[in-house]
């Protein structure tokens, strides 16, 4: 086999690969993402607590399950009946009551850490789905109230029960920002 022929073949294959790559990249840049997809619209109606009470790891996976028909619209206790009604209107379904198997609706709440009881074990840190707990091992921990969704996931790992949930003051509710998933 002639080495020059192999070199030319490799060069042609490389040029073809680069040309196709550039063409595909250019074509992909022309296609705009569907920002108004059904999953996005469903996710926008969910409370973004990332609590897992719906038995999905967060609001976005639950929205995808609703959109695909794998989950019902009545599994979100933090959203309550208002979320179920909004989802029913969006999906042109009849509203239904929350399924009690997934929990009961509660008023807005945030975690609070009793700093005198906290031993700095840091077990609550990985449990928080929105990184609202600040601290380091063997150091004091605290909750960033504006970030906390009140999901309760930090309660079970705490060995000294120094975390409690408190109602969100009405003034704070007015200024809370919607969270992305």
Secondary structure, 3 states (H helix, E strand, C coil): CCHHHHHHHHHHHHHHHHHHHHHHHHHHHHCCCCCCCHHHHHHHHCCCCCCCCCCCCCHHHHHHHHHHCCCCCCCCCCCHHHHHHHHHHHHCCCCCCCCHHHCCCCCCEEEEECCCCCCCCCHHHHHCCCCCEECCCCCCCEECCCCCCCCCCCCCCCCCCCEEEEECCHHHHHHCCCCCC
